[in-house]
Structure formats: structure tokens, C-alpha cells
Amino acid sequence: MDVDWGLNNAELLTTIATLQWSEHNDPSWFDKLATFRIGYEVYQRFSGNREVDALRAQTIAAIVKYVKDNPKAKKEDLQKEISKHIFAFAHKVENM
């Protein structure tokens, strides 16, 4: 039975808040945690960071696909293809 006991950031903070509440009967950490998570989510939605990260991942995937599909491509062809994808990425980010 291989169980991953690792916690992501939100789970860790929730566990700390639960411990604080159970040991000291102090639910104030839940208020702070909720305020922080709401603030973080609002920032993420307005900043566009998630969209930029998704575009970056798509760009990298497209470059990797080209390299795999064209293992014998000339250095110049690789540079052109990579430049094309990076330019398209930058253009999409500018238009966000």
C-alpha cells in the first residue's frame, strides 16, 4: 500500500488551522486561512498568471513535439521553429 502523505500548501495550512483549533479551541486560523485563500484566488484571476502558465506549457509542448517529430532537423530550422513558437507566445501574452 503506497500512500502519498505529502500535503500541498492549502492542505498544510488547513491542517495547521485544525491543530490550532483542536489544541487551543481557537478557530481564528480558519478565518485567516479563508481570507488568505480568497485573496490569493482573486489575485490569480485578475493577474492572468494561470493563463500565462497554460500558454507557456502549450508553447513548450509544441516545441518538444517539433523536436521529436524532426530529430534530424538542421540547427537553423530548429531556431526558426523555436523562434516562431516564442513569438506566438509573446504575442498571445501581450493580447491578454
N, C-alpha and C positions, 0 to 999 in steps of 0.2 A: 504494500500500500504506500504509494509515493504521493504524499500530500505536501503542497507548497504552503508553508506557513508565513510566507512573506506578506507584508502589508504595503499597499500603496499609500500615498500621502494622506488621502482622505480617510482611509481605514485607520491609519495610525493616529490621526488627530481625534477621530471618533472614539477609539479605544482609550486614549488619554482622558478624554472628557468623561467617559463611562467610569474609569477608575477614580477620577476626582470626585464624581458624584457618589460612587459606592463607598469610598473611604471617608469622605468628609461631608456627605449629604449636601454637596454644593453643585447645583446644576448650571452655574454661571458659565462654565466652559462650553456647554452646549449653545448658549446664546452667542458667545464669542465665535465659536466654530461656524455657526449658521451665518453670522454676519460676514465672516471672512469668506466663506464659500460663495455667498451671494455676490459679494464684491468681486471676487475672482471671476465668477461666471459672467457678470456684467462686463468686466474688462475684456474678457476673451471675445465676447460677442461684438463689442464695439471696436476693438483693435484690429480684428481681422486676422489675428495670429493663426487661428486654426485653418483658415482658407489658404494662407501663405504656406503653412506646413504641408497641406494637401497638394498644392501646386508644386512645391519643391519635391515631394515624393513622386509625383507623376513625371516630373522632368527627369529625375534620376532614373526612374524605371524605363523611360523612353530611351535614354542614353545607353543604359545597360542592355536593353533589347537590341539596339542597333549594333553594339559591340559584339554581342553573342551571335547575331544573325550574319555579321560580316567580319569573321575572325581574321581575314586576310586583307582587310581594308588598309589603304595607304594612310600614312600619318596625316597627310593633308586632308584626306576625306574624313578621317575621324575628327580633325579640328573643325572642319566645316559643319559637320553634323552636330557636334557638341555646341558650337557657337550658335547654330540655328536654334537649338533647344533652349539654351541660356537666354538668347534674345527674346524668344517667345515667352519664357518665364518672366523676364523683367517687364515685358510689355503687359502681360496679364496682371502683374502686381501693381504696376502704375495705374492701370484702369480700374482698380478695386475701389 
